[in-house]
Amino acid sequence: MDSRTRFLKACRGEAVDRPPVWFMRQAGRYLPEYRNHRAKHEFLEVCHTPELAAEVTMMPVNRFAVDAAIIFSDILVIPEAMGLDVTYPPGGPVIKPEIETAAHVDALETPVVAEKLAYVGEALKETRKRLGDDKALIGFSGSPFTIACYMMPKMGKDRSMGARILMKRDPALFDVLMDRLADIVVDYLKMQIASGADAVQLFDTWAGEVTPVEYERHILPCHKKIMESLADEGVPRILYVNGVCGVLEMMAAAEPEVIGVDWRMRLFEARRRVGEKFALQGNMDPFALYASPEHIRGEVRRMIDETGGRGHIVNLGHGITPDAPVEGVEAFIDAVVNAELPKSL
Amino acid sequence: MDSRTRFLKACRGEAVDRPPVWFMRQAGRYLPEYRNHRAKHEFLEVCHTPELAAEVTMMPVNRFAVDAAIIFSDILVIPEAMGLDVTYPPGGPVIKPEIETAAHVDALETPVVAEKLAYVGEALKETRKRLGDDKALIGFSGSPFTIACYMMPKMGKDRSMGARILMKRDPALFDVLMDRLADIVVDYLKMQIASGADAVQLFDTWAGEVTPVEYERHILPCHKKIMESLADEGVPRILYVNGVCGVLEMMAAAEPEVIGVDWRMRLFEARRRVGEKFALQGNMDPFALYASPEHIRGEVRRMIDETGGRGHIVNLGHGITPDAPVEGVEAFIDAVVNAELPKSL
């Protein structure tokens, strides 16, 4: 069974020889070849240049036996396409002008995605050439809420604070912004699918920080709209929320094929709560990569025991950290590749 | 019904005229009188001086109709009592020397709490004099895990990262440190009870960041030891973990009287999962204080509807932020004080 088949079957809950594996932010700063590349090219230059983005996308595929590549890009290409200025100083991204009022929201451009973000489609096509046909290629977008978190003024240490306060102070304005972002995300993910993505993941790093009532009122409608709008595209849709425990059943109501599970809940518990209909993706603590190979092997064993290796895409519970040891990643991938499925299957 | 009776009855799940209210970090920087006080006195000077600590403890009681005072102190008085140097530069507390090896753990002092931390007992006694007999007085300690997070070198942006990695790399050493901290926390909370605390809260800001397996293996034993060791002291024990959703049933196994619930899960869901045996404390999103009075009243209504006002101590789901508006706090307390209980009670 090749990697692409394995990945796509796992997304649909079909039988596989072993669960597929990839990991969030796998083309990132923890890789020496990525750091070397970034010494020559600015972050946005890489995002904007299909050849460079494809080159970085391939780095983890060239080094590890991952079953899928995920296109190298950034969630903030969307606000950039809306006419905002996005920079990446140390300490985290900065978007100007900041969004606080109805006038600010009105002033945002609605981009023609096929023009403004064409470079992402080109990067996917270029990656497919390099990747061949037997590995899966994943497209992605930041979710409206997580993008909105970066569009608001930063308050305190918490990146989600501005968006969470606007959501409470002016829910109507907040929903207008969210809905505009959702429409762009739909166009953006459709373009990625048309450009060769085998699956798409919606990343919501911050949606686990709101109250369950707020998730239901202000975030779930966007997740539903995006998932429903992609239902006829014929590729698996992965919905990832960091902090899934409090909102899991609501995420399931958006009906993705795959639900991402972070490390703070067990996979069997997630399956008990949402049933066999959904594949699960996750969920090793990213910090486990700093531990011994034995510890990592034990974590891989635990994950596969919890799902039976069926309807399960092995992954971290959140993105890999910038200084994670490559040896930990090797131990992680090796353990999945050599995993035996539980006897009962 | 006076505030102290109301608070203590609510902790035991007994009938009250309305749920009691206090809030985490209620004596803090959001209060102008606190900022004025701190302009004259260093943070640790206030912690170490019973009259100053009592003065600050009383600030929210003097201003708002809260039912309880919580002693003004800091979770890091424990590492300080163990011989470490604790400072509070902008950006967060720093403890030196950092703890990384068995030799570092061995070198930690085991303080005689009644001597080294006598000033906290004196602060409680002084506060009781000022508070009178009709308000509750809450003592507290940081939990072993949260204290340990501050004792490790800071890695990346995540304060819990060092402790979470040591837990995986050297679980035996980690458990030795946790157990030593748990013993000190027990002595410390017993002293606070002997000094007049009507209830004690164990704060675990970071325990919700570990995996459920790690919580069960490395944190729950400490929570159990602390709760069991205080069982005969005759005061309610409040166990607070930020990020309760993934570990709630395990927290219940430690058998506190009261379980703190953060804002990311609903109170009725917490009650469904642990039953009527436990009182619940929480759980308004601290950022709701930045919203309109109507929004805040709606949140108070939601909380009381979810618990029926029985076995419920109204609180925020986490500590108040340093720049929260005082008007929001006023709206919050007023809404609780004027709350009508559901008709069915």
Interface residues (C-beta under 8 A of the other chain):
Chain A: M155 G156 M161 R164 I165 K168 R169 G208 E209 V210 T211 P212 V213 E214 G243 C245 G246 W263 R264 M265 R266 E269 D285 F287 A288 Y290 A291 S292 H295 R302 T321 P322 D323
Chain B: M155 G156 M161 R164 I165 K168 R169 G208 E209 V210 T211 P212 V213 E214 G243 C245 G246 W263 R264 M265 R266 E269 D285 F287 A288 Y290 A291 S292 H295 R302 T321 P322 D323
